[in-house]
């Protein structure tokens, strides 16, 4: 999450969005589960089961994800930023597993057929579920515009998945109405592939955050340009940029006049750190000053120009 979103305000917004997902899934489970049981709709029961797993993911984000807002302490001196992508990774895994389960059920339905009794109440329940998830989705996205939380972003994508699966269930119910029940598993199969894809994408993105992957060359170029724009900087070498949770850490050696007073060098270092911390997604920066002209650095400034 961004630095200006942390604190009690960020924690409160995160909690409200998480609670909205928890309660939204509870309402959806009750509505679809009751209708599915009453009329024997496998599509609605499967969608309700999908939301049951979503509920578990939402509770995990609510309970665990808020720890990302905790200040650094003796046991976590660099803060708790990695907790957030860890919760998002859990949500992504749940989404992928649910997609595979839905794909299995869809293939099973295509091979063995379905047994469902049509009722307009099935459509009412599905329509209610779609509106419910859309409102939760919009609320989560609005809260996350400021927080930029990967965990909330994963929950928002999961809300969209719920809408897609409910639409697929509507197609199946309408197929029963017009005499084509095969539409139920067929639509479910297409949606399940989308659900699996989104779960894998969420997981891939957050694995990068967890293992400290490096950003693309554009970000390295932006950082180098910002450093070299300072009039006292004569060279840049040994630049390292990596993710610590969802924010970037920068470590770099900068060459300056070796004969300048120590206090001036300290002021330059502070200015460079502040400039780097002002860049988007940069959480912290460590700048080491070296005397220029020695020529022993293994990486020259020219290697890190703009791409």
Secondary structure, 3 states (H helix, E strand, C coil): CCHHHCCHHHHHHHHHHHHHHHHHHHHHHHHHHHHHHHHCCHHHHHHHHHHHHHHHHHHHHHHHHHHHHCCCCCCCCCCCHHHHHHHHHHHHHHHHHHHHHHHHHHHHHHHHCCCCCCCHHHHHHHHHHHHHHHHHHHHHHHHHHHHCCHHHHHHHHHHHHHHHHHHHHHHHHHHHHHCCCHHHHHHHHHHHHHHHHHHHHHHHHHHHHHHCCCCCHHHHHHHHHHHHCCCCCCEEEEEEEEEECCEEEEEEEEEECCCCCHHHHHHHHHHHHHHHHCCCCEEEEEEEEEECCCCCCCCCHHHHCCC
